[in-house]
Amino acid sequence: MTVHLTIPPAQHAPAVVRVDYDRLLVAILQVENHRWSDPCGALAITRDAWCEVTSLPYRLARLSVHAFPVAHKILAKREAGLAGKGFAITPESLATAYRHGLTGAIRRKGKSDYGQRCQNLYNDH
């Protein structure tokens, strides 16, 4: 007796395209148009967002050496929050969550004029 097994073709999950945080932060810098000497720094990190991810003093948001790593942590936290709610992770949705917080991004369905401008700049680079 011979048994024939049919093996279905391998199903490949769609490739996950990660948003390049550095590239997105360059776009955010352009849209925000703040100076490093501003209280929120050039990346316009809010005090609440800063305190969510670090215990460093908020005044360090004015220094790029501290602001960029903190902004990366903020983006990672926002990305996890959006993904947990079933949102597609795009430069637009991440920028929207960066600017408006997770609750604001969810309320806006991951879309905003701000996020669209950041995404356009992100795609231009």
N, C-alpha and C positions, 0 to 999 in steps of 0.2 A: 504494500500500500504506500503510495506516494502522497505526501501532503504538500500542497503549494501555498505558500504564504505570499500575500500581496502586501508589499510595504509601500505605504503612501509616500509621495515625494515630500522631502523635507519642507516644512513650512518655515519661512524666514520671517522673523518679526521685522517691521519696518525699522530702518536705521534711525537711531535717535540722534538728532542734530542738536548739539549743545550750543547754547548761546555763549559766545566769547565775552566774558565779563569785561576784560580790558577794552575791547573794541566798543562795547556798549557804554562803558564809562567815558570814553573819548566823546561819544555822541552826546551823552548827558552833559559833559563839560561844555560842549558847543551850544546846546539848547539852554542850559542854565545861565551861561554868560556871567557867572559870579567871579569875584576875585578871591584869591587865597586868603586875603586879609579880612574878608567878610566873616561875621561870626560863625556862619555855617560852613565856611570854606568854599572853595570853587565847586565842590561836588554837591553843595546844598544839602548836606546831611542834616536832618532835623535832630534835635536833642533826644526826642523819644526813640527814633530809629537807632541813634548812636548807643543809647543806654540799653537797648534790647540785646546788643551783641558784644558789648565791651564794657569793662569797668574803667577804662582810661578816661581821664578828664575830657569833657566836651571841648575845651579850648584847643585840644590837639586836632580838631577837625580842620583847623587852619593850616595844618602841615601835611603836605602830600604824602610824606613817608608814613604817616599814621592813617590818613584819610582813605587812601586806596585799599589797604588791607581791611579796614572796617567796612568800606563800601562793598567789597567782595563778600564779606560775611552777611551783610544786609541782603545782597542779591541772592545769596545761597538760601537764606531763610525765606525770602519772598518766593523763590522758585519752589522750594519744598511746600510752602503753603498753597501756592497756586496749583501745583501738581496734585496735592492732596484733595483739592476741590474739583479736580477733573479738567482744569484749564490747560490748553496747549501752551507750552513754554516757547514764547517768541520774544524777540527784542521789544516788540510793542507791549506785550503783557508784562514783561519784567520791568520795563521802564515805567509803566503805569503803576505797578505795585511799589516801585522804588519811590516814586513821587507822591502817591496818594495812600500808601500803606496797603496792607493786604485786604483789609475790609473795604477800603475805597476802590481797590482794583476789582474785587468781586462784585461790588455794587455796579461798577462800570463795565462788567463782563470782560475785563482784561483789555479794554480799549479806551483810548483817550486821544485827544489832539496832541498832547505832550508825548504820549507813547508812540504815536504815528510819526511825529517829527524825529524822535530818537531813532526809530526803526529806519526811516529814510536815510538818515546820516550813517547809521550802522551799515546799511546795504551799499552806500556809496564808497565805503573804504575798502 
